[in-house]
Amino acid sequence: MISLEGVYDFHLHPGPSVQRRTFTAVEAVKSASEEMMAGLLLKDHTYNTTPMVRSINELGFHTKAFGAIMLNEAVGGLSPSVVEIALALGTKEIEMPTYSSKGHYDAYGDDQKIFPYRKRIKPIYILDDHGRLIPEVEEIIQLVKQADAFLASGHLSTPEVDVMVKRVREVGCKMVVVTVSTDMPGYPLDAQKSWASDSVFMEHAYAAISEMPHKKTPIETIVQQIRTVGAEKCLLATDAGNVKLPRNVEAMRELIDRLLQAGLTEREIDIMGRSNPKIMLGVS
């Protein structure tokens, strides 16, 4: 049995949610706590999870929950005011749009089976006509830099992430490029290698090797990506919560098992699952 003690899951989607979920936030933290996991980053595509995780953390579980907000249409999109309030509440991850992004729409269309609600705004693209970040994103980056928080890429396209990563490095802000090995966004390996740094980490999720995406990614491909970029610049996650995936603890255990079988070492797992998350979350 693979030990999950001290491991962080950097990406999961519990209930309550507009979408169908296989477990609640309390259930996720309780099951992780039974395995002595260190922390979970809880997300939802339609609301800020921070007030929820603050209440859960008062219950005294061993595992600590962390909050995130995805800047989709449901929370007002790329609104610096929304971000300022989220950071004041203690939100750790400020994520660029997912279902509201042009990158998602170009790849999956409206995708009503996954996101079963009406979209009323034009898909969001974070670059202007000259290929520069739009002012709202520039302001959001500055706000996050001033707080003990970090940015995440959402479902942005490769060109958008490329410009954003360069700016984040200039400013001195932390960032996670999420689900890099999943078919969408489907970030190329050369891009991952160029983006990765001491403050910009690549996130690999169990969902990529499951039946959930439109196209499953071979575990060998993920190992190649990790080895090319370096475990020192990667994170592990499950993206659990979707009805097609196992529960969060089972998904994390299976991901680690598959990675070990495919050639990664326990040291590399330790770096990605235990050490690197602390850097992003500001945990001593």
C-alpha positions in Angstrom: 0.0 0.0 0.0 1.4 3.3 -1.1 1.6 5.9 1.8 0.0 9.2 1.1 1.3 10.7 4.4 2.4 14.3 3.9 1.1 14.4 0.2 -0.8 17.4 -1.2 -3.5 17.1 -3.9 -3.2 20.3 -5.8 -6.4 20.1 -7.7 -9.8 18.6 -6.9 -13.5 19.5 -7.4 -15.8 18.5 -4.5 -19.4 19.3 -3.9 -21.4 21.4 -3.3 -21.3 22.3 -7.0 -23.7 23.1 -9.8 -22.1 20.0 -11.5 -22.5 16.4 -10.3 -19.7 15.5 -7.9 -18.8 12.2 -6.3 -17.9 13.6 -2.9 -18.4 16.7 -0.7 -15.6 19.0 0.4 -15.9 17.6 4.0 -15.8 14.0 2.7 -12.7 14.8 0.6 -10.8 16.3 3.6 -11.9 13.6 6.0 -10.7 10.8 3.7 -7.4 12.6 3.0 -7.0 13.1 6.8 -7.4 9.4 7.4 -4.4 8.9 5.1 -2.5 11.6 6.9 -2.3 13.7 3.7 -1.0 17.2 4.3 -3.4 19.3 2.2 -6.0 19.7 -0.5 -6.5 22.6 -2.9 -10.3 22.7 -3.5 -11.7 24.2 -6.6 -15.0 24.9 -8.3 -15.6 26.5 -11.7 -18.4 28.8 -10.5 -17.4 30.1 -7.0 -14.6 30.9 -4.6 -14.0 27.9 -2.3 -12.1 29.9 0.4 -15.1 30.6 2.7 -15.9 26.9 2.6 -12.4 25.7 3.4 -12.0 28.1 6.2 -15.1 26.5 7.9 -13.8 23.0 7.1 -10.4 23.8 8.7 -12.2 24.6 12.0 -13.3 21.0 12.2 -9.8 19.9 13.3 -8.9 17.5 10.5 -5.2 16.6 10.1 -5.4 17.6 6.4 -5.6 21.3 5.7 -7.9 22.6 2.9 -6.9 25.5 0.7 -9.1 27.8 -1.4 -9.1 28.8 -5.0 -11.2 31.0 -7.4 -11.5 30.5 -11.1 -12.1 33.7 -12.9 -15.0 32.4 -15.1 -18.2 34.2 -16.0 -19.9 33.1 -12.8 -17.7 35.2 -10.6 -17.4 38.2 -13.0 -14.6 37.0 -15.2 -11.3 38.9 -15.2 -12.3 41.3 -12.4 -9.5 42.8 -10.3 -12.2 43.7 -7.7 -13.2 40.1 -7.4 -9.5 39.1 -7.1 -8.8 41.8 -4.4 -11.7 40.5 -2.3 -10.7 36.9 -2.8 -7.1 37.6 -1.7 -8.4 39.5 1.4 -10.3 36.3 2.3 -7.1 34.3 2.1 -7.6 32.6 -1.3 -4.4 30.9 -2.3 -4.9 30.3 -6.0 -6.2 32.8 -8.4 -6.9 30.9 -11.6 -7.5 32.2 -15.1 -10.8 31.3 -16.8 -11.5 27.6 -17.6 -14.9 27.1 -19.3 -15.1 30.8 -20.0 -11.8 30.9 -21.9 -11.4 31.1 -25.6 -8.9 28.2 -25.3 -11.5 26.0 -23.9 -14.2 27.0 -26.4 -11.8 26.5 -29.3 -11.0 23.0 -28.1 -14.4 21.7 -26.7 -17.0 24.2 -27.9 -19.8 25.1 -25.4 -19.4 21.6 -23.9 -22.7 21.4 -22.2 -22.2 17.8 -20.9 -19.3 19.0 -18.7 -20.4 22.6 -17.9 -24.3 22.4 -17.9 -25.1 26.1 -17.8 -25.7 28.8 -20.3 -22.7 31.0 -21.3 -23.7 34.6 -21.8 -20.3 36.3 -22.4 -17.9 36.1 -25.3 -15.1 33.6 -24.6 -12.2 35.3 -22.7 -8.8 35.9 -24.4 -6.2 37.5 -22.2 -4.1 39.1 -25.0 -4.8 42.3 -26.9 -4.4 42.7 -30.7 -0.6 43.3 -30.2 -0.1 40.0 -28.2 0.2 41.8 -24.9 -1.6 41.1 -21.7 -4.8 43.1 -21.3 -4.9 45.6 -18.5 -7.1 43.5 -16.2 -4.6 40.7 -16.2 -1.7 43.0 -15.5 -3.6 44.4 -12.5 -4.5 40.9 -11.3 -0.8 39.8 -11.5 0.2 42.8 -9.3 -2.5 42.0 -6.8 -1.4 38.4 -6.5 2.3 39.4 -6.2 1.4 41.6 -3.2 -0.4 38.7 -1.4 0.7 35.3 -0.2 -0.9 33.6 -3.2 -0.2 32.4 -6.7 -1.7 32.4 -10.2 -2.9 29.4 -12.3 -3.3 29.1 -16.0 -6.9 27.7 -16.2 -7.7 26.6 -19.8 -5.7 29.3 -21.5 -4.2 28.6 -24.9 -0.4 28.0 -25.3 0.3 31.5 -26.7 -1.6 33.1 -23.7 0.3 31.1 -21.1 3.6 31.9 -22.9 3.0 35.6 -22.5 1.6 35.3 -19.0 4.6 33.2 -17.8 7.1 35.7 -19.1 5.3 38.5 -17.3 5.0 36.6 -14.1 8.7 36.0 -14.1 9.4 39.7 -14.7 7.1 40.7 -11.8 8.3 38.0 -9.4 5.0 36.2 -8.9 4.3 32.4 -8.4 2.3 30.5 -11.0 1.0 26.9 -11.7 0.4 25.7 -15.2 -2.5 23.3 -14.6 -3.2 19.8 -16.0 -0.4 20.2 -18.5 -0.6 16.5 -19.6 -4.3 16.5 -20.2 -5.6 16.6 -23.8 -7.0 20.1 -23.2 -5.2 22.4 -22.8 -2.6 20.0 -24.2 0.5 22.1 -23.7 3.4 21.0 -25.8 6.5 19.6 -24.1 8.8 22.2 -25.4 6.5 24.9 -24.0 6.4 23.2 -20.6 10.2 23.1 -20.5 10.5 26.8 -21.4 7.9 27.8 -18.8 9.1 25.8 -15.8 11.2 27.6 -13.2 11.7 27.9 -9.5 8.4 29.9 -9.3 6.4 28.4 -12.2 5.4 24.8 -11.8 3.8 22.3 -14.1 0.8 20.3 -12.7 0.2 16.7 -13.6 -3.2 15.3 -12.8 -4.7 11.8 -12.6 -7.5 12.8 -14.9 -5.1 12.8 -17.8 -4.8 9.0 -17.7 -8.5 8.4 -17.1 -11.6 8.1 -19.3 -12.6 11.7 -18.4 -10.8 13.7 -21.1 -11.7 13.4 -24.8 -8.4 11.7 -25.2 -6.5 9.7 -22.6 -2.8 10.4 -22.1 -0.4 7.4 -21.8 1.4 7.3 -18.4 4.7 7.0 -20.3 4.0 10.4 -21.9 3.5 12.0 -18.4 6.8 10.4 -17.2 8.6 11.8 -20.2 7.2 15.3 -19.5 8.2 15.1 -15.8 11.7 13.9 -16.6 12.2 16.5 -19.3 11.0 19.4 -17.2 12.4 18.0 -13.9 10.4 16.8 -10.8 11.7 19.9 -9.0 9.4 22.0 -11.2 6.3 19.8 -11.2 3.2 19.1 -8.9 0.8 16.2 -8.5 -2.9 16.4 -8.5 -6.0 14.3 -9.2 -8.7 16.6 -10.6 -11.0 14.3 -8.8 -14.7 15.0 -8.3 -15.9 14.1 -11.8 -18.3 11.1 -11.8 -15.9 9.3 -14.2 -13.0 9.4 -11.7 -12.3 7.6 -8.5 -12.6 9.5 -5.2 -9.7 11.7 -4.4 -7.6 9.4 -2.2 -8.0 6.4 -4.5 -7.1 8.6 -7.5 -3.9 10.0 -5.9 -2.8 6.6 -4.8 -3.4 5.2 -8.3 -1.6 8.1 -9.9 1.5 7.6 -7.7 1.4 3.8 -8.3 1.3 4.2 -12.1 4.1 6.8 -12.1 6.3 4.5 -10.0 5.6 1.5 -12.3 6.4 3.7 -15.3 9.9 4.5 -13.9 9.7 7.5 -11.6 11.5 7.2 -8.3 10.1 7.6 -4.8 12.3 10.7 -4.4 10.7 12.3 -7.5 7.2 11.6 -6.1 8.2 13.1 -2.8 9.4 16.3 -4.4 6.3 16.7 -6.5 3.8 15.5 -4.0 5.2 16.8 -0.7 7.9 19.4 -1.1 6.9 21.6 -4.1 3.3 22.2 -2.9 4.7 23.9 0.2 6.6 26.4 -2.0 3.4 27.4 -3.8 1.2 27.4 -0.7 3.7 29.3 1.5 3.8 26.5 4.0 6.8 26.3 6.2 
